[in-house]
């Protein structure tokens, strides 16, 4: 499949954290070449009690992540989502849905495997390659990216957990402790 994604100079990484009735969503715009954070946005939400339902993370995390993304003022080329894209039992995880609704090219980077098995660096499910496996990370296509684009993003971050996502994770966790 041909490339859909142009040059990736900036990414926007998003993640959420929960504590009781409190949810925090963080978005971090990150310049890939310099490793510098360009913008940080964190929003807190109270009383959002959508339960965690395996395979339907979009119902729980989608609304706060979308609201937070709407506050981002800097441009970015790719949305990095702490969650799965195509490496999902329905081939449509949080990264896919969030990218689609936000109208942004997206890639999912998860810390645990939701479906399939790892063969070398590929995540295979039902005989189909649905993602790439790195060092305790699983990359998969979200919205608006080809598999070749996914491979380039995977290589850009050395198959590891991107620093921008690590920063978004830290911000969201800190916000729920306040």
VEXLUM-505302 format. One record per atom (N, C-alpha, C): residue in three letters; atom name; x, y, z. Coordinates in steps of 0.02 Angstrom, whole numbers, plus 50000, padded with zeros to 5 digits. Example, Ala and Ser with C-alpha at 12.3 -4.5 7.8 and 13.67 -1.06 7.14 Angstrom:
2
Ala;N;50660;49716;50390
Ala;CA;50615;49775;50390
Ala;C;50660;49835;50390
Ser;N;50642;49888;50354
Ser;CA;50684;49947;50357
Ser;C;50645;50002;50394
//
This chain:
178
Unk;N;50042;49941;50000
Unk;CA;50000;50000;50000
Unk;C;50044;50062;50000
Unk;N;50025;50112;49963
Unk;CA;50064;50172;49958
Unk;C;50062;50213;50022
Unk;N;50112;50256;50029
Unk;CA;50115;50300;50088
Unk;C;50058;50350;50085
Unk;N;50030;50364;50143
Unk;CA;49979;50415;50149
Unk;C;50004;50474;50191
Unk;N;50052;50460;50233
Unk;CA;50078;50508;50281
Unk;C;50140;50541;50252
Unk;N;50141;50606;50253
Unk;CA;50200;50643;50230
Unk;C;50254;50641;50284
Unk;N;50297;50689;50281
Unk;CA;50352;50694;50330
Unk;C;50323;50709;50399
Unk;N;50347;50674;50449
Unk;CA;50323;50684;50517
Unk;C;50376;50724;50555
Unk;N;50360;50788;50566
Unk;CA;50405;50831;50604
Unk;C;50381;50840;50676
Unk;N;50314;50841;50683
Unk;CA;50284;50848;50750
Unk;C;50230;50795;50760
Unk;N;50227;50771;50821
Unk;CA;50173;50725;50840
Unk;C;50135;50755;50898
Unk;N;50073;50734;50905
Unk;CA;50034;50752;50964
Unk;C;50018;50686;50998
Unk;N;50043;50676;51058
Unk;CA;50032;50615;51096
Unk;C;49978;50626;51147
Unk;N;49933;50577;51155
Unk;CA;49878;50584;51202
Unk;C;49871;50522;51246
Unk;N;49851;50535;51309
Unk;CA;49840;50482;51357
Unk;C;49793;50507;51411
Unk;N;49764;50460;51448
Unk;CA;49720;50476;51503
Unk;C;49740;50438;51565
Unk;N;49717;50463;51622
Unk;CA;49726;50429;51686
Unk;C;49663;50440;51727
Unk;N;49652;50394;51774
Unk;CA;49592;50395;51816
Unk;C;49609;50386;51889
Unk;N;49569;50417;51931
Unk;CA;49572;50407;52003
Unk;C;49503;50423;52031
Unk;N;49468;50371;52052
Unk;CA;49400;50381;52077
Unk;C;49355;50413;52025
Unk;N;49326;50470;52043
Unk;CA;49281;50507;51997
Unk;C;49319;50553;51950
Unk;N;49384;50557;51957
Unk;CA;49423;50604;51918
Unk;C;49458;50570;51859
Unk;N;49453;50603;51801
Unk;CA;49487;50581;51741
Unk;C;49529;50641;51718
Unk;N;49589;50628;51695
Unk;CA;49631;50680;51666
Unk;C;49654;50657;51597
Unk;N;49649;50701;51549
Unk;CA;49673;50687;51481
Unk;C;49729;50736;51465
Unk;N;49782;50710;51435
Unk;CA;49839;50752;51418
Unk;C;49855;50746;51344
Unk;N;49876;50802;51315
Unk;CA;49899;50804;51246
Unk;C;49966;50840;51246
Unk;N;50015;50811;51213
Unk;CA;50082;50839;51210
Unk;C;50103;50844;51137
Unk;N;50117;50905;51114
Unk;CA;50144;50914;51047
Unk;C;50219;50914;51054
Unk;N;50251;50872;51015
Unk;CA;50322;50855;51022
Unk;C;50356;50860;50955
Unk;N;50412;50895;50954
Unk;CA;50452;50900;50893
Unk;C;50500;50841;50890
Unk;N;50493;50800;50839
Unk;CA;50530;50738;50835
Unk;C;50605;50749;50829
Unk;N;50627;50794;50786
Unk;CA;50699;50803;50773
Unk;C;50737;50828;50834
Unk;N;50707;50874;50871
Unk;CA;50742;50903;50929
Unk;C;50726;50868;50995
Unk;N;50671;50831;50995
Unk;CA;50650;50799;51058
Unk;C;50619;50848;51107
Unk;N;50600;50906;51082
Unk;CA;50573;50959;51125
Unk;C;50496;50957;51127
Unk;N;50469;50971;51186
Unk;CA;50397;50979;51193
Unk;C;50379;51049;51171
Unk;N;50330;51054;51126
Unk;CA;50308;51118;51098
Unk;C;50248;51145;51137
Unk;N;50204;51099;51158
Unk;CA;50143;51119;51192
Unk;C;50118;51062;51236
Unk;N;50090;51080;51293
Unk;CA;50059;51031;51339
Unk;C;49989;51056;51356
Unk;N;49941;51011;51353
Unk;CA;49873;51027;51375
Unk;C;49849;50971;51419
Unk;N;49821;50989;51476
Unk;CA;49793;50939;51522
Unk;C;49725;50964;51544
Unk;N;49676;50920;51540
Unk;CA;49609;50938;51564
Unk;C;49585;50885;51613
Unk;N;49549;50908;51664
Unk;CA;49520;50862;51713
Unk;C;49445;50859;51702
Unk;N;49417;50800;51714
Unk;CA;49346;50788;51707
Unk;C;49322;50750;51768
Unk;N;49268;50774;51798
Unk;CA;49240;50740;51856
Unk;C;49174;50707;51837
Unk;N;49160;50651;51869
Unk;CA;49095;50619;51861
Unk;C;49087;50579;51797
Unk;N;49139;50570;51758
Unk;CA;49135;50529;51697
Unk;C;49146;50457;51719
Unk;N;49093;50418;51719
Unk;CA;49099;50351;51746
Unk;C;49087;50295;51695
Unk;N;49102;50309;51633
Unk;CA;49096;50255;51584
Unk;C;49144;50200;51605
Unk;N;49118;50140;51617
Unk;CA;49162;50087;51641
Unk;C;49210;50064;51586
Unk;N;49264;50033;51607
Unk;CA;49310;50003;51559
Unk;C;49278;49939;51533
Unk;N;49268;49937;51468
Unk;CA;49242;49877;51435
Unk;C;49295;49855;51386
Unk;N;49326;49796;51396
Unk;CA;49378;49774;51350
Unk;C;49356;49778;51277
Unk;N;49398;49810;51236
Unk;CA;49383;49817;51166
Unk;C;49343;49879;51148
Unk;N;49320;49916;51198
Unk;CA;49280;49977;51186
Unk;C;49308;50036;51225
Unk;N;49374;50043;51224
Unk;CA;49407;50098;51260
Unk;C;49385;50166;51234
Unk;N;49365;50170;51172
Unk;CA;49342;50233;51143
Unk;C;49284;50263;51183
Unk;N;49241;50221;51211
Unk;CA;49184;50246;51249
Unk;C;49206;50281;51313
Unk;N;49259;50256;51343
Unk;CA;49284;50284;51406
Unk;C;49331;50343;51394
Unk;N;49378;50335;51348
Unk;CA;49432;50385;51340
Unk;C;49421;50433;51282
Unk;N;49379;50415;51235
Unk;CA;49369;50458;51177
Unk;C;49345;50529;51193
Unk;N;49290;50537;51230
Unk;CA;49266;50605;51244
Unk;C;49317;50651;51278
Unk;N;49350;50629;51333
Unk;CA;49398;50675;51363
Unk;C;49458;50689;51318
Unk;N;49481;50639;51280
Unk;CA;49537;50650;51236
Unk;C;49519;50699;51180
Unk;N;49460;50692;51152
Unk;CA;49438;50738;51099
Unk;C;49432;50809;51125
Unk;N;49404;50818;51184
Unk;CA;49398;50885;51213
Unk;C;49466;50916;51224
Unk;N;49513;50876;51246
Unk;CA;49580;50901;51258
Unk;C;49615;50918;51192
Unk;N;49607;50874;51142
Unk;CA;49637;50888;51076
Unk;C;49611;50953;51047
Unk;N;49549;50970;51060
Unk;CA;49520;51032;51033
Unk;C;49554;51094;51061
Unk;N;49589;51088;51117
Unk;CA;49623;51146;51146
Unk;C;49695;51155;51120
Unk;N;49720;51106;51084
Unk;CA;49788;51110;51058
Unk;C;49791;51163;51003
Unk;N;49840;51208;51008
Unk;CA;49845;51263;50960
Unk;C;49901;51254;50910
Unk;N;49951;51213;50925
Unk;CA;50006;51202;50879
Unk;C;49990;51149;50828
Unk;N;50021;51154;50770
Unk;CA;50010;51104;50718
Unk;C;50051;51041;50732
Unk;N;50027;50986;50706
Unk;CA;50063;50922;50711
Unk;C;50044;50879;50652
Unk;N;50087;50831;50637
Unk;CA;50078;50789;50578
Unk;C;50047;50721;50593
Unk;N;50050;50700;50655
Unk;CA;50027;50633;50672
Unk;C;50003;50632;50744
Unk;N;49948;50597;50755
Unk;CA;49921;50587;50822
Unk;C;49945;50520;50847
Unk;N;49981;50519;50904
Unk;CA;50002;50457;50936
Unk;C;49955;50444;50994
Unk;N;49926;50385;50995
Unk;CA;49875;50369;51046
Unk;C;49900;50310;51088
Unk;N;49895;50318;51154
Unk;CA;49911;50262;51198
Unk;C;49852;50213;51195
Unk;N;49857;50166;51150
Unk;CA;49804;50118;51138
Unk;C;49815;50086;51070
Unk;N;49770;50042;51052
Unk;CA;49777;50005;50989
Unk;C;49740;50038;50932
Unk;N;49762;50023;50872
Unk;CA;49727;50042;50811
Unk;C;49701;49978;50780
Unk;N;49735;49955;50728
Unk;CA;49714;49895;50692
Unk;C;49727;49831;50730
Unk;N;49774;49831;50777
Unk;CA;49790;49772;50817
Unk;C;49737;49764;50872
Unk;N;49676;49757;50851
Unk;CA;49617;49756;50894
Unk;C;49572;49700;50868
Unk;N;49536;49666;50911
Unk;CA;49492;49612;50886
Unk;C;49444;49633;50831
Unk;N;49423;49696;50831
Unk;CA;49377;49721;50779
Unk;C;49414;49762;50726
Unk;N;49481;49763;50730
Unk;CA;49524;49801;50684
Unk;C;49511;49875;50687
Unk;N;49483;49899;50742
Unk;CA;49464;49969;50748
Unk;C;49465;49989;50821
Unk;N;49525;50003;50847
Unk;CA;49533;50021;50917
Unk;C;49531;50096;50929
Unk;N;49549;50115;50989
Unk;CA;49547;50185;51010
Unk;C;49585;50231;50962
Unk;N;49645;50210;50940
Unk;CA;49684;50253;50895
Unk;C;49649;50263;50829
Unk;N;49615;50212;50804
Unk;CA;49578;50218;50741
Unk;C;49519;50266;50748
Unk;N;49479;50254;50798
Unk;CA;49419;50295;50808
Unk;C;49436;50367;50825
Unk;N;49485;50378;50869
Unk;CA;49504;50445;50888
Unk;C;49531;50484;50829
Unk;N;49574;50452;50789
Unk;CA;49600;50484;50730
Unk;C;49546;50502;50680
Unk;N;49499;50456;50671
Unk;CA;49443;50467;50625
Unk;C;49400;50527;50647
Unk;N;49380;50526;50710
Unk;CA;49336;50579;50735
Unk;C;49372;50647;50736
Unk;N;49437;50646;50753
Unk;CA;49476;50708;50754
Unk;C;49497;50730;50684
Unk;N;49491;50684;50635
Unk;CA;49513;50700;50568
Unk;C;49588;50705;50561
Unk;N;49624;50664;50600
Unk;CA;49697;50667;50601
Unk;C;49726;50598;50588
Unk;N;49781;50595;50551
Unk;CA;49817;50532;50543
Unk;C;49839;50509;50612
Unk;N;49831;50444;50626
Unk;CA;49846;50420;50693
Unk;C;49879;50351;50693
Unk;N;49917;50339;50745
Unk;CA;49949;50275;50758
Unk;C;49938;50257;50831
Unk;N;49922;50195;50843
Unk;CA;49915;50171;50911
Unk;C;49979;50141;50936
Unk;N;49998;50156;50997
Unk;CA;50057;50126;51029
Unk;C;50033;50102;51097
Unk;N;50031;50036;51105
Unk;CA;50005;50007;51167
Unk;C;50060;49971;51204
Unk;N;50050;49963;51269
Unk;CA;50099;49930;51312
Unk;C;50083;49856;51322
Unk;N;50025;49835;51299
Unk;CA;50008;49764;51305
Unk;C;49974;49741;51240
Unk;N;49980;49678;51226
Unk;CA;49952;49649;51166
Unk;C;49879;49631;51179
Unk;N;49835;49655;51136
Unk;CA;49763;49643;51144
Unk;C;49740;49582;51105
Unk;N;49770;49571;51047
Unk;CA;49751;49515;51005
Unk;C;49811;49493;50964
Unk;N;49810;49431;50943
Unk;CA;49862;49405;50899
Unk;C;49923;49380;50936
Unk;N;49974;49363;50896
Unk;CA;50038;49339;50922
Unk;C;50094;49377;50888
Unk;N;50152;49378;50920
Unk;CA;50209;49413;50892
Unk;C;50253;49362;50856
Unk;N;50268;49377;50793
Unk;CA;50315;49337;50753
Unk;C;50368;49384;50728
Unk;N;50428;49376;50754
Unk;CA;50483;49423;50741
Unk;C;50461;49492;50766
Unk;N;50451;49540;50722
Unk;CA;50429;49606;50744
Unk;C;50357;49621;50723
Unk;N;50323;49571;50697
Unk;CA;50255;49582;50673
Unk;C;50203;49553;50721
Unk;N;50147;49588;50727
Unk;CA;50090;49563;50765
Unk;C;50043;49532;50713
Unk;N;50030;49467;50721
Unk;CA;49990;49430;50673
Unk;C;49927;49404;50708
Unk;N;49870;49416;50677
Unk;CA;49807;49392;50704
Unk;C;49765;49364;50647
Unk;N;49744;49301;50654
Unk;CA;49705;49269;50602
Unk;C;49741;49266;50535
Unk;N;49807;49258;50537
Unk;CA;49847;49255;50476
Unk;C;49861;49322;50444
Unk;N;49839;49376;50476
Unk;CA;49847;49443;50449
Unk;C;49895;49483;50493
Unk;N;49941;49520;50462
Unk;CA;49986;49564;50500
Unk;C;49947;49627;50518
Unk;N;49938;49638;50583
Unk;CA;49898;49695;50606
Unk;C;49938;49747;50644
Unk;N;50003;49736;50652
Unk;CA;50044;49784;50688
Unk;C;50116;49763;50691
Unk;N;50154;49802;50729
Unk;CA;50225;49789;50739
Unk;C;50240;49788;50813
Unk;N;50284;49742;50833
Unk;CA;50302;49735;50904
Unk;C;50373;49760;50915
Unk;N;50380;49802;50966
Unk;CA;50445;49828;50984
Unk;C;50464;49804;51053
Unk;N;50502;49845;51088
Unk;CA;50522;49830;51157
Unk;C;50464;49844;51204
Unk;N;50425;49794;51218
Unk;CA;50366;49800;51262
Unk;C;50316;49851;51236
Unk;N;50314;49861;51171
Unk;CA;50266;49906;51140
Unk;C;50238;49873;51077
Unk;N;50177;49894;51061
Unk;CA;50143;49867;51003
Unk;C;50114;49924;50963
Unk;N;50139;49933;50903
Unk;CA;50118;49987;50858
Unk;C;50066;49960;50809
Unk;N;50013;49999;50796
Unk;CA;49966;49979;50744
Unk;C;49936;50040;50711
Unk;N;49915;50029;50648
Unk;CA;49885;50082;50609
Unk;C;49823;50108;50644
Unk;N;49817;50173;50647
Unk;CA;49756;50203;50671
Unk;C;49715;50224;50611
Unk;N;49712;50288;50598
Unk;CA;49672;50315;50543
Unk;C;49718;50353;50495
Unk;N;49708;50343;50431
Unk;CA;49743;50382;50380
Unk;C;49816;50367;50371
Unk;N;49838;50307;50391
Unk;CA;49908;50287;50381
Unk;C;49910;50218;50349
Unk;N;49958;50208;50304
Unk;CA;49968;50143;50274
Unk;C;50013;50100;50319
Unk;N;50019;50037;50303
Unk;CA;50064;49995;50342
Unk;C;50136;50018;50334
Unk;N;50154;50042;50274
Unk;CA;50220;50068;50263
Unk;C;50232;50130;50306
Unk;N;50182;50173;50312
Unk;CA;50186;50231;50357
Unk;C;50198;50208;50429
Unk;N;50160;50156;50449
Unk;CA;50167;50129;50517
Unk;C;50238;50107;50529
Unk;N;50267;50071;50481
Unk;CA;50336;50048;50488
Unk;C;50384;50107;50497
Unk;N;50373;50161;50459
Unk;CA;50416;50220;50465
Unk;C;50410;50251;50535
Unk;N;50350;50255;50561
Unk;CA;50339;50283;50628
Unk;C;50373;50238;50680
Unk;N;50364;50173;50673
Unk;CA;50395;50125;50717
Unk;C;50471;50134;50718
Unk;N;50500;50141;50659
Unk;CA;50573;50150;50654
Unk;C;50594;50218;50681
Unk;N;50552;50269;50672
Unk;CA;50567;50336;50697
Unk;C;50579;50335;50773
Unk;N;50541;50293;50807
Unk;CA;50547;50288;50880
Unk;C;50583;50225;50902
Unk;N;50617;50193;50856
Unk;CA;50657;50134;50872
Unk;C;50617;50076;50901
Unk;N;50552;50074;50887
Unk;CA;50510;50020;50912
Unk;C;50494;50026;50986
Unk;N;50518;50079;51018
Unk;CA;50507;50088;51089
Unk;C;50446;50131;51102
Unk;N;50433;50144;51165
Unk;CA;50377;50186;51185
Unk;C;50399;50259;51175
Unk;N;50366;50297;51131
Unk;CA;50388;50365;51116
Unk;C;50388;50411;51178
Unk;N;50439;50453;51181
Unk;CA;50446;50499;51237
Unk;C;50386;50545;51244
Unk;N;50356;50565;51188
Unk;CA;50298;50608;51191
Unk;C;50240;50573;51227
Unk;N;50230;50509;51215
Unk;CA;50178;50471;51250
Unk;C;50195;50462;51323
Unk;N;50258;50451;51337
Unk;CA;50280;50445;51407
Unk;C;50264;50510;51445
Unk;N;50275;50566;51412
Unk;CA;50262;50631;51443
Unk;C;50187;50642;51453
Unk;N;50146;50623;51404
Unk;CA;50074;50629;51411
Unk;C;50049;50585;51467
Unk;N;50076;50525;51473
Unk;CA;50058;50479;51526
Unk;C;50073;50510;51594
Unk;N;50132;50538;51601
Unk;CA;50153;50569;51664
Unk;C;50108;50629;51682
Unk;N;50094;50671;51633
Unk;CA;50051;50729;51645
Unk;C;49982;50708;51668
Unk;N;49952;50659;51635
Unk;CA;49884;50638;51653
Unk;C;49884;50606;51723
Unk;N;49934;50567;51739
Unk;CA;49937;50536;51805
Unk;C;49948;50588;51860
Unk;N;49989;50637;51847
Unk;CA;50001;50691;51896
Unk;C;49936;50731;51908
Unk;N;49898;50743;51854
Unk;CA;49837;50782;51860
Unk;C;49783;50748;51901
Unk;N;49781;50682;51903
Unk;CA;49730;50649;51943
Unk;C;49750;50642;52017
Unk;N;49813;50658;52031
Unk;CA;49837;50655;52100
Unk;C;49826;50721;52137
Unk;N;49808;50773;52100
Unk;CA;49799;50840;52131
Unk;C;49735;50843;52170
//
